[in-house]
Amino acid sequence: MKYISTRGHAGQSAKPEFCDILLGGLAPDGGLYLPESYPQVTRAELDAWRGLSYAELAFAILSKFITDIPPADLKAICDKTYTAEVYRHVREGDEAGDITPVHWLEQGRLGLLELSNGPTLAFKDMAMQLLGNLFEYVLARRGETINILGATSGDTGSAAEYAMRGKHGVRVFMLSPHGLMSPFQRAQMYSLQDDNIFNIAVTGMFDDAQDIVKAVSNDHAFKAANKIGAVNSINWARVAAQIVYYFKGYFAATKSNDEQVAFCVPSGNFGNICAGHIARQMGLPVAKLILATNENDVLDEFFRSGVYRPRKAAETRVTSSPSMDISKASNFERFVFDLVGRDPRKVAALWAEVDAGRAFDLSTSSEFARIADFGFVSGASSHADRLATIRKVFEQYGVMIDTHTADGVKVAWERAAEVPAGVPVLVLETALPVKFADTIVEALGREPGRPADLEGIEKLPQRVEVMAPDAEAVKRFIVERI
Ligand SMILES: *Cc1c(COP(=O)(O)O)cnc(C)c1O
């Protein structure tokens, strides 16, 4: 499989393959990588895949996108990644070996697709764990090393650290805002004692940490000399890994491949639902993709109006579903590429506006007139909606859900009339409630339960360097440790 850029120029004279783009970020022209075409899944394949384990299914799907790793090696990587030991936080009563079981709220009608059973209790683990094993494999094959630099307000940083800990050839330098994460989130990250994991708490806000990452990445000489890399949400391998659980969820929710499902996806950077879009383009029978945002509704606005208006940092609201607090959606360009008929000139023109801080408007375009063909429906949720939804789900079904999943359930209920009768709706469970305990207490007046293996982690010794928000100091810190 060859890869292309959404803006037309993938860089090499020959189009790159999977391993060429695995360790990089943006394409050289500033676009995002996508496969040259989406592999089509035949009915015979769907029939054969229905009974596969998660690891087997991951191999079957990923081998369509990854053709430059020998199949036996890719199979071993999938087998090592998707185990019941790694994804060990499955809800009581659900099958541990399923990795991503469906937990029905209403049997056959409304269910949670459990994606948060990995080590850091959020769906980021689904892709990040695979990325850790792919990085180690490809770096060893090439005799290279990488120093991952990132900034996190919580979920991504911990998922990256748990995926990369102890991996040969990989070091992680993760910046976080000093004192602003919850005690649980701090303990999750800072208690890691692995030699290749470095936590840096910056005395500032998340944006200060993010600015340091940008400053270091824009220092091209430093970046090249010190092999600085990233694992952010535009990484193609992360999107590819996420395609798998749409197929797995489909098989769990249906009895035959003549049926359809709908997915509702709590969204921020459009990475998760982009994988659902690709699964649908491959031929998975998906009736609707329901996109849920919180108060930061830039994506809901687009799907309702055709206007994409990235917000200024000052317009971005701090909410109780913080992993969806985004001002622009970094993966959205991948969908728009498909929407405009895969015309890179059109995408480049639209993103010239976005990169200049302006909106674009497709409302009167022939492309937006066909938006329904892509199956998208959208809605937004607020703090009051989250509290009410967490309460209602707990009272009606005895199930505790996190704030992001609550945004999903709220929008799934609201848009139910647009899903064809008899089609089950799966809401993607993107985190477990214990990660956002304050809001659970606000909604229910009680603490969420905590998995036994995470009991008391706040008391473990922590390893973190507190630093002023100063890019030069961070560079010195990195150089001294590699
Ligand atoms: C990252 C994240 C999201 C948003 O996912 P995107 O791929 O950025 O759309 C939603 N919920 C949780 C808990 C997350 O960590």
The ligand as an SDF file (V2000), in Angstrom:
LIG
                    3D

 15 15  0  0  0  0  0  0  0  0999 V2000
   -8.8870   11.8760   22.8800 C   0  0  0  0  0  0  0  0  0  0  0  0
  -10.2210   11.6910   23.5000 C   0  0  0  0  0  0  0  0  0  0  0  0
  -11.4180   12.0000   22.8200 C   0  0  0  0  0  0  0  0  0  0  0  0
  -11.4310   12.6370   21.4360 C   0  0  0  0  0  0  0  0  0  0  0  0
  -10.9540   11.7780   20.4360 O   0  0  0  0  0  0  0  0  0  0  0  0
  -10.4980   12.3770   19.0100 P   0  0  0  0  0  0  0  0  0  0  0  0
   -9.8540   11.2380   18.3230 O   0  0  0  0  0  0  0  0  0  0  0  0
   -9.5190   13.4780   19.3310 O   0  0  0  0  0  0  0  0  0  0  0  0
  -11.7180   12.8830   18.3270 O   0  0  0  0  0  0  0  0  0  0  0  0
  -12.6340   11.7310   23.4330 C   0  0  0  0  0  0  0  0  0  0  0  0
  -12.6690   11.2100   24.6850 N   0  0  0  0  0  0  0  0  0  0  0  0
  -11.5480   10.9100   25.3760 C   0  0  0  0  0  0  0  0  0  0  0  0
  -11.6740   10.3730   26.7540 C   0  0  0  0  0  0  0  0  0  0  0  0
  -10.2800   11.1310   24.8180 C   0  0  0  0  0  0  0  0  0  0  0  0
   -9.1770   10.8400   25.5180 O   0  0  0  0  0  0  0  0  0  0  0  0
  1  2  1  0
  2  3  1  0
  2 14  2  0
  3  4  1  0
  3 10  2  0
  4  5  1  0
  5  6  1  0
  6  7  2  0
  6  8  1  0
  6  9  1  0
 10 11  1  0
 11 12  2  0
 12 13  1  0
 12 14  1  0
 14 15  1  0
M  END
$$$$
